[in-house]
Amino acid sequence: MTNVSKEIAKKDKVKIDIYVPLNVCACQWERFMNLVFNVLMKYKDYIKFETKNLDSEEARKLNLRGNSIVVDGSKIFTTSFALKQKLPEILKEKGLI
């Protein structure tokens, strides 16, 4: 793969932000993260993800109230099951799978 095609592939990846309360004990959100990662690892070549603080201005703007997964800045999921159901559809819409 050339450098140009690598850059294009990197730009086309689906952006996933995982919001958890980073200012509390990880035991409060560890299980949620494990469930989400179990879903995401199947699609790791097509996504880029970042863990963010639920207690942030960005999370408030999105009106997030609990552990959440935000796909491409607009699609919000609160369970790994919902993400598992919809992520393949989102990736197909973008032509990634």
DRENPA-3360 file (N, C-alpha, C; in nm, 2 decimals, always signed):
BEGIN
1 = MTNVSKEI = +0.09/-0.12/+0.00/+0.00/+0.00/+0.00/+0.09/+0.12/+0.00 ~ +0.06/+0.22/-0.09/+0.14/+0.34/-0.10/+0.11/+0.43/+0.02 ~ +0.19/+0.53/+0.04/+0.16/+0.63/+0.14/+0.03/+0.71/+0.12 ~ +0.01/+0.74/-0.01/-0.12/+0.81/-0.05/-0.24/+0.72/-0.01 ~ -0.24/+0.60/-0.05/-0.35/+0.51/-0.02/-0.37/+0.49/+0.13 ~ -0.26/+0.48/+0.20/-0.26/+0.47/+0.35/-0.33/+0.59/+0.41 ~ -0.30/+0.71/+0.36/-0.36/+0.84/+0.41/-0.51/+0.84/+0.38 ~ -0.55/+0.80/+0.26/-0.69/+0.79/+0.22/-0.76/+0.70/+0.31;
9 = AKKDKVKI = -0.70/+0.58/+0.33/-0.77/+0.48/+0.42/-0.78/+0.53/+0.56 ~ -0.68/+0.60/+0.61/-0.69/+0.66/+0.74/-0.80/+0.76/+0.76 ~ -0.82/+0.84/+0.66/-0.92/+0.95/+0.66/-1.06/+0.89/+0.65 ~ -1.08/+0.77/+0.58/-1.21/+0.71/+0.56/-1.26/+0.63/+0.68 ~ -1.17/+0.61/+0.78/-1.21/+0.53/+0.89/-1.33/+0.60/+0.97 ~ -1.41/+0.51/+1.03/-1.52/+0.56/+1.11/-1.46/+0.60/+1.25 ~ -1.50/+0.72/+1.29/-1.45/+0.78/+1.42/-1.55/+0.74/+1.53 ~ -1.49/+0.67/+1.63/-1.57/+0.63/+1.75/-1.51/+0.69/+1.87;
17 = DIYVPLNV = -1.60/+0.76/+1.95/-1.56/+0.81/+2.08/-1.63/+0.74/+2.19 ~ -1.56/+0.69/+2.28/-1.62/+0.62/+2.39/-1.61/+0.71/+2.52 ~ -1.72/+0.74/+2.57/-1.73/+0.83/+2.68/-1.76/+0.75/+2.81 ~ -1.67/+0.77/+2.91/-1.68/+0.71/+3.04/-1.63/+0.81/+3.14 ~ -1.68/+0.80/+3.27/-1.63/+0.90/+3.37/-1.49/+0.87/+3.41 ~ -1.39/+0.93/+3.35/-1.25/+0.90/+3.37/-1.21/+0.95/+3.51 ~ -1.28/+1.03/+3.57/-1.25/+1.09/+3.71/-1.29/+1.00/+3.82 ~ -1.35/+0.89/+3.79/-1.39/+0.79/+3.90/-1.31/+0.66/+3.88;
25 = CACQWERF = -1.32/+0.58/+3.98/-1.25/+0.45/+3.97/-1.29/+0.37/+3.85 ~ -1.19/+0.32/+3.78/-1.21/+0.24/+3.66/-1.30/+0.12/+3.68 ~ -1.31/+0.08/+3.80/-1.40/-0.03/+3.83/-1.55/+0.00/+3.80 ~ -1.58/+0.13/+3.79/-1.71/+0.18/+3.76/-1.75/+0.16/+3.61 ~ -1.65/+0.16/+3.52/-1.67/+0.16/+3.38/-1.59/+0.05/+3.31 ~ -1.51/-0.03/+3.38/-1.43/-0.13/+3.32/-1.51/-0.23/+3.23 ~ -1.62/-0.28/+3.29/-1.70/-0.38/+3.22/-1.75/-0.32/+3.09 ~ -1.80/-0.20/+3.09/-1.86/-0.13/+2.98/-1.75/-0.13/+2.87;
33 = MNLVFNVL = -1.63/-0.09/+2.90/-1.52/-0.08/+2.81/-1.48/-0.21/+2.75 ~ -1.48/-0.32/+2.83/-1.45/-0.45/+2.78/-1.55/-0.50/+2.68 ~ -1.68/-0.47/+2.71/-1.79/-0.51/+2.62/-1.78/-0.43/+2.48 ~ -1.75/-0.30/+2.49/-1.73/-0.22/+2.37/-1.61/-0.27/+2.29 ~ -1.50/-0.29/+2.36/-1.38/-0.34/+2.28/-1.40/-0.47/+2.22 ~ -1.48/-0.56/+2.28/-1.51/-0.69/+2.22/-1.58/-0.67/+2.08 ~ -1.67/-0.57/+2.07/-1.74/-0.53/+1.95/-1.64/-0.47/+1.85 ~ -1.56/-0.37/+1.90/-1.48/-0.29/+1.81/-1.36/-0.37/+1.75;
41 = MKYKDYIK = -1.31/-0.47/+1.82/-1.19/-0.54/+1.77/-1.21/-0.61/+1.63 ~ -1.33/-0.65/+1.61/-1.36/-0.72/+1.48/-1.35/-0.62/+1.36 ~ -1.36/-0.49/+1.39/-1.36/-0.39/+1.29/-1.24/-0.30/+1.30 ~ -1.14/-0.34/+1.37/-1.03/-0.24/+1.40/-0.96/-0.18/+1.28 ~ -0.97/-0.25/+1.17/-0.90/-0.19/+1.05/-0.99/-0.08/+0.99 ~ -1.11/-0.07/+1.03/-1.21/+0.03/+0.96/-1.25/+0.14/+1.05 ~ -1.20/+0.14/+1.18/-1.24/+0.24/+1.27/-1.11/+0.31/+1.34 ~ -1.13/+0.42/+1.40/-1.04/+0.48/+1.49/-1.12/+0.52/+1.61;
49 = FETKNLDS = -1.07/+0.49/+1.73/-1.14/+0.52/+1.85/-1.06/+0.59/+1.95 ~ -1.13/+0.66/+2.04/-1.07/+0.73/+2.14/-1.16/+0.73/+2.27 ~ -1.10/+0.72/+2.38/-1.17/+0.72/+2.51/-1.17/+0.86/+2.56 ~ -1.29/+0.91/+2.59/-1.30/+1.05/+2.64/-1.38/+1.05/+2.77 ~ -1.36/+1.17/+2.84/-1.42/+1.19/+2.97/-1.57/+1.22/+2.96 ~ -1.66/+1.15/+3.02/-1.80/+1.17/+3.03/-1.83/+1.31/+3.10 ~ -1.74/+1.35/+3.18/-1.75/+1.47/+3.25/-1.68/+1.59/+3.18 ~ -1.70/+1.60/+3.05/-1.63/+1.70/+2.97/-1.74/+1.79/+2.91;
57 = EEARKLNL = -1.69/+1.91/+2.86/-1.78/+2.00/+2.79/-1.83/+1.93/+2.66 ~ -1.75/+1.86/+2.59/-1.79/+1.79/+2.47/-1.90/+1.69/+2.50 ~ -1.89/+1.62/+2.61/-2.00/+1.52/+2.64/-2.13/+1.60/+2.68 ~ -2.12/+1.71/+2.74/-2.23/+1.79/+2.78/-2.30/+1.85/+2.65 ~ -2.22/+1.89/+2.55/-2.28/+1.94/+2.43/-2.36/+1.83/+2.36 ~ -2.31/+1.70/+2.37/-2.38/+1.59/+2.31/-2.50/+1.54/+2.40 ~ -2.51/+1.60/+2.52/-2.62/+1.56/+2.61/-2.61/+1.42/+2.66 ~ -2.48/+1.37/+2.68/-2.46/+1.24/+2.73/-2.48/+1.23/+2.88;
65 = RGNSIVVD = -2.56/+1.13/+2.92/-2.59/+1.12/+3.07/-2.52/+1.00/+3.13 ~ -2.47/+0.90/+3.05/-2.40/+0.79/+3.11/-2.30/+0.73/+3.01 ~ -2.24/+0.62/+3.04/-2.14/+0.56/+2.94/-2.20/+0.56/+2.80 ~ -2.13/+0.61/+2.71/-2.18/+0.62/+2.57/-2.08/+0.60/+2.47 ~ -2.12/+0.56/+2.35/-2.04/+0.54/+2.23/-2.09/+0.63/+2.13 ~ -2.01/+0.72/+2.07/-2.06/+0.82/+1.97/-1.98/+0.79/+1.84 ~ -2.06/+0.76/+1.74/-2.00/+0.72/+1.61/-2.01/+0.84/+1.51 ~ -1.90/+0.88/+1.46/-1.89/+0.99/+1.37/-1.96/+1.12/+1.42;
73 = GSKIFTTS = -1.95/+1.14/+1.55/-2.00/+1.26/+1.61/-2.15/+1.28/+1.63 ~ -2.22/+1.18/+1.58/-2.37/+1.20/+1.58/-2.45/+1.08/+1.63 ~ -2.41/+0.96/+1.60/-2.49/+0.84/+1.63/-2.44/+0.80/+1.77 ~ -2.54/+0.80/+1.87/-2.51/+0.77/+2.01/-2.57/+0.64/+2.05 ~ -2.48/+0.56/+2.11/-2.52/+0.43/+2.16/-2.49/+0.42/+2.31 ~ -2.57/+0.36/+2.38/-2.54/+0.35/+2.53/-2.51/+0.20/+2.57 ~ -2.52/+0.11/+2.48/-2.49/-0.03/+2.51/-2.40/-0.09/+2.40 ~ -2.32/-0.18/+2.43/-2.24/-0.25/+2.33/-2.33/-0.33/+2.24;
81 = FALKQKLP = -2.44/-0.38/+2.29/-2.53/-0.46/+2.21/-2.58/-0.38/+2.09 ~ -2.63/-0.26/+2.12/-2.68/-0.17/+2.02/-2.57/-0.13/+1.92 ~ -2.45/-0.11/+1.96/-2.33/-0.08/+1.88/-2.31/-0.20/+1.79 ~ -2.31/-0.32/+1.84/-2.29/-0.45/+1.77/-2.39/-0.46/+1.66 ~ -2.51/-0.42/+1.68/-2.62/-0.44/+1.58/-2.60/-0.34/+1.47 ~ -2.56/-0.21/+1.50/-2.56/-0.10/+1.40/-2.42/-0.08/+1.33 ~ -2.31/-0.11/+1.40/-2.18/-0.08/+1.34/-2.16/-0.15/+1.20 ~ -2.20/-0.27/+1.18/-2.18/-0.32/+1.05/-2.26/-0.25/+0.94;
89 = EILKEKGL = -2.38/-0.20/+0.97/-2.46/-0.12/+0.88/-2.39/+0.01/+0.85 ~ -2.33/+0.08/+0.95/-2.26/+0.20/+0.93/-2.14/+0.18/+0.84 ~ -2.06/+0.08/+0.87/-1.95/+0.05/+0.79/-1.98/+0.02/+0.64 ~ -2.09/-0.05/+0.62/-2.14/-0.08/+0.49/-2.18/+0.05/+0.41 ~ -2.25/+0.13/+0.49/-2.29/+0.26/+0.43/-2.17/+0.34/+0.38 ~ -2.06/+0.33/+0.45/-1.94/+0.41/+0.41/-1.86/+0.33/+0.31 ~ -1.90/+0.21/+0.28/-1.83/+0.13/+0.18/-1.70/+0.07/+0.23 ~ -1.69/+0.05/+0.36/-1.57/+0.00/+0.42/-1.57/-0.15/+0.43;
97 = I = -1.69/-0.21/+0.44/-1.70/-0.36/+0.44/-1.80/-0.40/+0.34;
% end
